[in-house]
Amino acid sequence: MLNPRVNGTKISYYFICHRKLWLFDRQLQFESDFNAVEEGKFISETTYPDERHEIQLSDGAVLDFYDKRHKVVHEVKKSDKMEEAHLWQLKYYLYYLKISGMVDVTGRLDYPKLKKTLQVELTKDDEQKIQGVFDDMTVIVHQEAPPERINKKFCKSCAYYEFCWA
């Protein structure tokens, strides 16, 4: 069962920072003018120029591109520093497509700058974990106040850094 308040970005933020998820859920989206996001889009578009990019799904999720011939969803990332979040974002897309009736779809995380790829499949255990993540996310976004700040090395390169730390 899909949760209508969830999309791939929120899944990624769940694994990176619950505070970022809470803020993003409230439409406090600082990424639009953030250089790192723009660089990521540029990498995706220039690495795979012949592919249709940013395929919009009905939940607001956006696939980087889908290889129809091989039934592979590609998620293109600049760096593997947040690989767990990337992995679960892609597994969410696979789950979404499965629930929507697309079977035997697999995924691939592409890190073009690193010349690295990771093949991704959705397992029954993954599906159960995603359902648990949905439940946990619901609790997080319904809190009155944002979750506490985390103090990680990657915070300094986050679009929400000044909001959290200024």
Backbone hydrogen bonds, N-H to C=O, Kabsch-Sander energy under -0.5 kcal/mol:
donor,donor_aa,acceptor,acceptor_aa,energy
6,V,3,N,-2.0
11,I,7,N,-2.1
12,S,8,G,-2.3
13,Y,9,T,-2.6
14,Y,10,K,-2.2
15,F,11,I,-1.4
16,I,12,S,-1.1
17,C,13,Y,-3.1
21,L,17,C,-1.9
22,W,18,H,-2.4
23,L,19,R,-2.6
24,F,20,K,-2.7
25,D,21,L,-2.4
26,R,22,W,-0.8
26,R,23,L,-0.7
27,Q,24,F,-1.8
28,L,23,L,-2.2
29,Q,27,Q,-1.5
30,F,28,L,-0.7
33,D,30,F,-0.6
34,F,31,E,-2.2
35,N,33,D,-0.5
37,V,34,F,-0.7
38,E,34,F,-1.9
39,E,35,N,-2.7
40,G,36,A,-2.0
41,K,37,V,-2.2
42,F,38,E,-2.3
43,I,39,E,-2.5
44,S,40,G,-2.2
45,E,41,K,-2.5
46,T,42,F,-2.5
47,T,43,I,-2.0
48,Y,44,S,-1.4
51,E,48,Y,-1.5
53,H,51,E,-0.6
54,E,64,D,-1.3
55,I,63,L,-2.3
56,Q,54,E,-0.7
57,L,61,A,-3.3
60,G,57,L,-1.9
63,L,55,I,-2.7
64,D,74,H,-0.6
65,F,74,H,-1.4
67,D,72,V,-3.1
68,K,66,Y,-1.0
71,K,67,D,-1.3
72,V,67,D,-1.7
73,V,106,T,-2.7
74,H,65,F,-3.1
74,H,72,V,-0.5
75,E,108,R,-2.4
76,V,74,H,-0.5
77,K,110,D,-3.1
83,E,80,D,-1.5
86,H,82,M,-2.3
87,L,83,E,-3.0
88,W,84,E,-2.2
89,Q,85,A,-2.1
90,L,86,H,-2.4
91,K,87,L,-2.4
92,Y,88,W,-2.2
93,Y,89,Q,-1.9
94,L,90,L,-2.3
95,Y,91,K,-2.5
96,Y,92,Y,-3.1
97,L,93,Y,-2.6
98,K,94,L,-2.2
99,I,95,Y,-2.8
100,S,96,Y,-1.8
101,G,98,K,-1.7
102,M,97,L,-3.0
103,V,101,G,-0.7
106,T,71,K,-2.4
107,G,120,V,-3.0
108,R,73,V,-2.4
109,L,118,L,-2.7
110,D,75,E,-2.9
110,D,108,R,-0.6
111,Y,109,L,-0.5
111,Y,116,K,-3.0
114,L,111,Y,-1.0
115,K,111,Y,-0.9
115,K,112,P,-0.7
116,K,111,Y,-1.8
118,L,109,L,-2.0
120,V,107,G,-2.8
123,T,121,E,-0.6
127,E,123,T,-2.1
128,Q,124,K,-2.0
129,K,125,D,-2.4
130,I,126,D,-2.8
131,Q,127,E,-1.9
132,G,128,Q,-2.0
133,V,129,K,-2.5
134,F,130,I,-2.6
135,D,131,Q,-2.0
136,D,132,G,-2.5
137,M,133,V,-3.2
138,T,134,F,-2.1
139,V,135,D,-1.6
140,I,136,D,-2.3
141,V,137,M,-2.9
142,H,138,T,-1.2
143,Q,140,I,-1.4
152,K,150,I,-0.5
155,C,152,K,-1.5
156,K,153,K,-0.9
157,S,154,F,-1.4
158,C,155,C,-1.9
161,Y,158,C,-1.6
164,C,160,Y,-2.3
165,W,161,Y,-3.0
166,A,162,E,-2.4
